[in-house]
Amino acid sequence: MRSTPIAYLFWCFGLIGVCGIQRFYTGRYWTGALWLLTLGLLGIGQIIDLFLIPGMVREANLERRVDYLEARRG
């Protein structure tokens, strides 16, 4: 299970120049790489992520549960 406080901790790494780690954590690898290479889309993406993190974590957890249930079922 992914944790919202941990995702926010990873978001804080953007304050020291390591942007996008929270996106890797929530399974968004392509945008995580984009954030990492562009410094969080020049900081704008980092600020937007501040509000999107709870939804990203919720979606990542839901995807993991669905994958688990599908694996158990079939």
Rosetta silent file (secondary structure, phi, psi, omega in degrees, C-alpha in Angstrom):
SEQUENCE: MRSTPIAYLFWCFGLIGVCGIQRFYTGRYWTGALWLLTLGLLGIGQIIDLFLIPGMVREANLERRVDYLEARRG
SCORE:     score description
SCORE:     0.000 S_00000001
   1 L     0.000  137.562  176.704    0.000    0.000    0.000 S_00000001
   2 L   -86.801  151.588 -175.540    1.193    3.482   -0.849 S_00000001
   3 L  -120.348  132.605  179.132    1.076    6.189    1.790 S_00000001
   4 H   -63.446  -44.303  178.408    0.118    9.830    1.262 S_00000001
   5 H   -60.753  -36.299  177.810    2.543   11.170    3.914 S_00000001
   6 H   -66.685  -40.245  178.035    5.420    9.276    2.258 S_00000001
   7 H   -62.010  -40.027  177.030    4.419   10.721   -1.135 S_00000001
   8 H   -67.156  -34.396  175.529    4.495   14.209    0.388 S_00000001
   9 H   -61.990  -44.421  176.726    7.928   13.466    1.837 S_00000001
  10 H   -64.232  -34.999  176.852    9.116   12.546   -1.658 S_00000001
  11 H   -60.810  -37.261 -179.506    7.497   15.745   -2.946 S_00000001
  12 H   -63.305  -24.568  176.258    9.680   17.700   -0.501 S_00000001
  13 H   -61.100  -24.819  177.148   12.774   16.357   -2.296 S_00000001
  14 H   -63.928  -23.894  178.779   11.736   18.707   -5.107 S_00000001
  15 H   -69.344  -20.491  176.986   12.633   21.621   -2.860 S_00000001
  16 H  -108.487   12.964  172.928   16.271   20.547   -3.124 S_00000001
  17 L   100.606    0.382  178.917   16.119   19.863   -6.858 S_00000001
  18 L  -105.330   82.911 -174.154   15.165   16.176   -7.050 S_00000001
  19 L   -91.027  151.153  173.308   11.706   16.483   -8.579 S_00000001
  20 L    95.896   -6.041 -178.322    9.365   13.688   -9.638 S_00000001
  21 H   -61.871  -35.479  178.922   10.179   11.055   -7.020 S_00000001
  22 H   -64.455  -29.566  178.538    6.565   11.180   -5.794 S_00000001
  23 H   -74.579  -38.498  173.889    5.435   10.281   -9.325 S_00000001
  24 H   -61.701  -41.959 -178.907    7.738    7.257   -9.460 S_00000001
  25 H   -60.459  -36.304 -178.408    6.375    6.235   -6.044 S_00000001
  26 L   -93.618   10.286  173.836    2.781    6.319   -7.313 S_00000001
  27 L    86.768   13.266  178.677    3.607    4.375  -10.486 S_00000001
  28 L  -101.654   78.376 -170.236    3.688    7.270  -12.949 S_00000001
  29 H   -71.075  -41.087 -178.651    7.089    6.490  -14.429 S_00000001
  30 H   -65.560  -46.868  179.690    6.948    8.550  -17.647 S_00000001
  31 H   -72.016  -27.901  174.706    5.842   11.739  -15.950 S_00000001
  32 H   -62.328  -43.048  177.638    8.278   11.028  -13.118 S_00000001
  33 H   -65.566  -39.540  178.206   11.118   11.009  -15.645 S_00000001
  34 H   -63.176  -45.454  178.738    9.768   14.195  -17.226 S_00000001
  35 H   -61.364  -41.265 -177.887    9.567   15.914  -13.823 S_00000001
  36 H   -64.586  -41.040 -176.886   13.091   14.730  -12.997 S_00000001
  37 H   -79.400  -23.329 -176.351   14.570   16.056  -16.252 S_00000001
  38 L  -112.888   15.413 -177.638   12.718   19.403  -16.247 S_00000001
  39 H    55.852   49.221  177.647   12.886   20.182  -12.519 S_00000001
  40 H    68.241   41.173 -175.765    9.194   19.531  -12.069 S_00000001
  41 H    52.897   49.957  179.804    8.255   21.372  -15.252 S_00000001
  42 H    60.464   32.190  175.405   10.168   24.378  -13.935 S_00000001
  43 L    91.827  -22.774 -178.575    8.442   24.131  -10.571 S_00000001
  44 H   -67.393  -43.713  179.058    4.901   24.511  -11.885 S_00000001
  45 H   -64.074  -35.612  177.963    4.318   20.751  -12.009 S_00000001
  46 H   -63.139  -43.001  179.941    5.653   20.389   -8.486 S_00000001
  47 H   -66.199  -41.390  177.919    3.145   22.911   -7.178 S_00000001
  48 H   -62.579  -40.764  179.116    0.301   21.207   -9.048 S_00000001
  49 H   -61.245  -27.918  177.727    1.384   17.849   -7.605 S_00000001
  50 H   -53.171  -35.867 -179.441    0.970   19.286   -4.131 S_00000001
  51 H   -92.617  -23.055 -176.170   -2.785   19.080   -4.731 S_00000001
  52 H   -89.603  -15.319 -174.728   -2.819   15.920   -6.885 S_00000001
  53 H   -55.714  -46.763 -179.388   -0.834   13.618   -4.581 S_00000001
  54 H   -57.605  -40.069  178.482   -3.805   12.282   -2.543 S_00000001
  55 H   -69.666  -37.375  178.534   -5.603   11.232   -5.730 S_00000001
  56 H   -65.172  -40.843  178.972   -2.465    9.688   -7.231 S_00000001
  57 H   -66.997  -43.415  178.675   -1.885    7.622   -4.088 S_00000001
  58 H   -60.107  -44.060  179.703   -5.528    6.543   -3.966 S_00000001
  59 H   -66.182  -41.465  178.600   -5.407    5.481   -7.624 S_00000001
  60 H   -62.608  -41.862  178.558   -2.119    3.595   -7.181 S_00000001
  61 H   -65.927  -39.375  178.466   -3.557    1.703   -4.200 S_00000001
  62 H   -64.221  -43.182  178.173   -6.723    0.889   -6.123 S_00000001
  63 H   -61.385  -40.457  179.086   -4.714   -0.438   -9.070 S_00000001
  64 H   -65.022  -40.126  178.333   -2.680   -2.647   -6.732 S_00000001
  65 H   -65.009  -42.932  179.358   -5.863   -4.046   -5.133 S_00000001
  66 H   -62.981  -44.272  178.294   -7.420   -4.784   -8.513 S_00000001
  67 H   -60.885  -41.233  179.429   -4.241   -6.542   -9.684 S_00000001
  68 H   -63.594  -45.663 -178.615   -4.177   -8.586   -6.476 S_00000001
  69 H   -66.651  -37.818  177.266   -7.832   -9.603   -6.819 S_00000001
  70 H   -65.973  -38.423  178.884   -7.384  -10.534  -10.479 S_00000001
  71 H   -67.049  -39.112  178.166   -4.336  -12.641   -9.627 S_00000001
  72 H   -66.968  -37.601 -175.077   -6.249  -14.450   -6.865 S_00000001
  73 H   -72.366  -43.055 -172.707   -9.236  -15.038   -9.093 S_00000001
  74 L  -117.314    0.000    0.000   -7.500  -16.391  -12.139 S_00000001
